Amino acid sequence: MTLHANRQLPIALRPQSKTDLRTQFAALCYRVTKDKPEILLITSRRSGRWIVPKGWPIPDKTPGETALTEAWEEAGVRGKAIEQCIGLFSYLKATDPRTSLPCLGLVFPVKVKSLARDYPEAGERRRKWLRPRKAAARISEPELAQLIRHFDPRTLRG
């Protein structure tokens, strides 16, 4: 990822082998109510676990733009992504019942302005606002839970 004049440039994608570590961009969707942050969690489509929106890199989009796109598709988020990676987490992404890929999730904050009732995956997921400690307790990935637990939007540069 290259910064140019304080603007994140789109990434270039190259072919990968099936055993390579994959990267996804994750959206840490938040709002501030009564001076306290709240985190938006969604359920995964297959297992129903609580997760954050995330997806594969999108050609000609920055990581933050990709995170915002995933937040829209998976949670109906309308908001603003901040091009500041606040951390990462590792996980295995199930591709079918017997196969999984090693992944690294890079986390980008998304300040939520509103939630749409109708969005691409509306019938496939649930969503819930939680304070950071309660949200972290529902997350399976320890590194992501740690990021959420200590998230403070006042430290963001965007």
Helices and strands as residue ranges (DSSP letters): E 3-4, E 7-8, E 22-33, E 36-43, E 50-51, E 54-55, H 63-75, E 77-81, E 87-96, E 99-115, G 122-124, E 127-130, H 132-138, H 142-149, G 153-155
